[in-house]
Amino acid sequence: MSIEPALHPDLRSEAGPLSSPAAGLAAALAAALAPVPGRALSAALIGRGIGESRTPRMHRAEGARLGLDYGYELVDFDRLGLPDTALPVAVAEARRLGLAGLNVTHPFKQAVIPLLDAVAPDAAAIGAVNTIVFADGRATGHNTDCWGFAESFRRSMAGAPLGRVVLVGAGGGGMAVGRALLDLGVEQLAIFDVDAGRAAAVAERLGRGDGAGRVTAAADVAEALGRADGLVNSTPMGMAKYPGLPVPATALRADLWVADIVYFPAETALLATARATGCRVLPGKGMAIFQAVKAFALFTGRTPDAEEMTRHFGAP
């Protein structure tokens, strides 16, 4: 059964015209989505600092390969100079223009939930949405990040020890990755965030059901890593906008595997430091590719080829 959040007033286009500030934001967003009306089917990615994202490339190329008249646009709030408060207007504008859906990334994966008509059970359990489907007059939230990370891990990290894992970052991405790690069989998951309260809240959420007794909040990330088999970075640290390491370099050691969900740049500072230390590493591109595979299917109703999507990702 789906969860039924209250619909945000800015999404009720029948209710009347937008206020003047909202109308100005809608005009900026309409300009960013200008190619949409000329396509039979369109989607878009909304977030901050996403100018280097390869998600549009993957979607467009796979749509073309399947013979679809399919467009995929980028709505970078940083590039457009939009405040976070423009999110409701962005979702409403996408809906007004007839998009099939939206992908949602940092920092909106949790903030977008109150703007939806319904949330699919997987996303409701995780508490984060990265994919919105507009269909039958409803906006429904899904989470493809969880399966995307798990599939990437299964394909590239076979045999990696799963006794103790430290997850850094308790935002929307971290919630999905935490669920994926439990599904993969992690025995003990420690969650660290600079906001200790947020780490505790995510640990409590993930610790329900089959996570009972398996999830804790870590107060000291270096101490937690000293006893860990693996580390996953689910913060935006490492993106061009947020340079640096999410953990002290001295906390890494050769027998620790390290995964990053950041994929632009492809080699983050964390991955470079981990490689130099001798760690086995999992780059973020795998999660990016596999979450896109599921999102493409949700938007188009067609099953994409994961290997082709991987080639699209690496194409110039």
Helices and strands as residue ranges (DSSP letters): G 9-11, G 13-15, H 20-32, G 36-38, E 41-47, H 55-65, E 70-76, H 77-80, G 84-86, H 87-96, E 101-104, G 113-115, E 118-119, H 121-126, E 131-135, E 138-142, H 145-156, E 164-168, H 172-184, E 188-192, H 196-206, G 209-211, E 215-217, H 221-225, E 230-233, G 249-251, E 257-260, H 269-277, E 281-282, H 285-300, H 306-314
